[in-house]
Amino acid sequence: MTSQRRIRLKEVMKLVPLSASTIYARMKAGTFPKSQDLGGGVVCWREQEILDYLNSLPESNHSSIPEMEQK
């Protein structure tokens, strides 16, 4: 079953660990799903397009990524 939900930027950023500026840059480059303008300065994304984007990414080799420092 596909999701028909529309999600805002904060929720997109929870699903995809990218900054807002990176998301918009990738949208401009055509490598990230486009947002929809709802008017009044409100934009959203189709949740299913974000999930499909994540599923299309190649598997990463986590052993080559240094662990984040504990704060």
C-alpha positions as CSV (number, residue, x, y, z in Angstrom):
1,M,0.0,0.0,0.0
2,T,1.4,3.4,-0.9
3,S,1.2,6.4,1.4
4,Q,-0.9,9.4,0.2
5,R,0.3,11.6,3.1
6,R,1.9,14.9,2.4
7,I,4.8,15.8,4.8
8,R,6.5,19.1,5.6
9,L,10.3,19.8,5.6
10,K,10.9,18.9,9.2
11,E,9.4,15.4,8.7
12,V,11.4,15.0,5.4
13,M,14.6,15.8,7.4
14,K,13.7,13.1,10.0
15,L,13.4,10.5,7.2
16,V,16.4,11.7,5.2
17,P,19.4,12.8,7.2
18,L,20.1,15.9,5.1
19,S,20.0,19.6,5.8
20,A,17.3,21.8,4.3
21,S,19.9,23.5,2.1
22,T,21.1,20.1,0.8
23,I,17.6,19.0,0.1
24,Y,16.8,22.1,-1.9
25,A,20.1,21.9,-3.8
26,R,19.4,18.3,-4.7
27,M,15.9,19.2,-5.8
28,K,17.3,21.9,-8.1
29,A,19.8,19.3,-9.5
30,G,17.0,16.9,-10.1
31,T,18.3,14.2,-7.7
32,F,15.7,14.6,-4.9
33,P,11.9,14.5,-5.1
34,K,10.3,17.9,-5.9
35,S,8.2,19.6,-3.3
36,Q,4.6,20.8,-3.9
37,D,3.6,24.4,-3.3
38,L,0.3,24.5,-1.4
39,G,0.2,28.3,-1.4
40,G,0.8,30.8,1.4
41,G,4.5,29.8,1.6
42,V,3.6,26.2,2.5
43,V,5.4,23.4,0.8
44,C,5.2,19.7,1.2
45,W,6.4,16.4,-0.3
46,R,4.6,13.2,-1.1
47,E,5.7,10.8,1.7
48,Q,5.7,7.9,-0.8
49,E,8.2,9.8,-3.1
50,I,10.5,10.3,-0.2
51,L,10.3,6.6,0.8
52,D,10.8,5.5,-2.8
53,Y,13.9,7.8,-3.0
54,L,15.3,6.2,0.1
55,N,14.7,2.7,-1.2
56,S,16.4,3.6,-4.5
57,L,19.7,4.6,-2.8
58,P,22.5,2.0,-3.0
59,E,23.4,0.1,0.1
60,S,26.2,1.8,2.0
61,N,29.3,0.2,3.5
62,H,28.8,1.4,7.1
63,S,32.2,0.0,8.1
64,S,33.9,2.7,6.1
65,I,32.0,5.5,8.0
66,P,33.7,6.7,11.2
67,E,31.5,6.6,14.2
68,M,30.2,9.8,15.5
69,E,31.7,11.2,18.6
70,Q,29.6,10.8,21.8
71,K,28.8,14.1,23.4
